[in-house]
Amino acid sequence: MNNEHLAIAAFCLLAALLATGVMALTVKSMQAVEKKAADITLQDAGSKVRVYGTIVSAYSSNGNFFLKLCDGKCIKIVVFSALAKQMREHSIDPASIKQQSFVYVEGTVQEYQGELEVLPSYYNSIELVH
């Protein structure tokens, strides 16, 4: 091999390693991090989390469901009507989530009117434990 071929081969190897690193970081950033409600802060806005705790209040309005999940501190879980419909299509009724239910919720943290919320992403993002 001449120097030009070696340089091209080295460049291709470096580009492949860089792409692999970027893909690994992207996958890691898409995974939910398990957190307590008390540990979720404004810095978590936009990130995926998995929280767990007891539902202390649950109500619906215009097809949307609002749950208050507590584990010492509380955070609001918002299930918008489109997701609630998907849940029902998969035999999961968000209205069946009652007070004192223990749940795991995976979703994205967002701030709304100065309050942090978790927005589940998929129909199976809420796991009812008991």
Order of alpha helices (4+ residues) and beta strands (2+ residues): alpha-beta-beta-beta-beta-alpha-beta-beta-beta
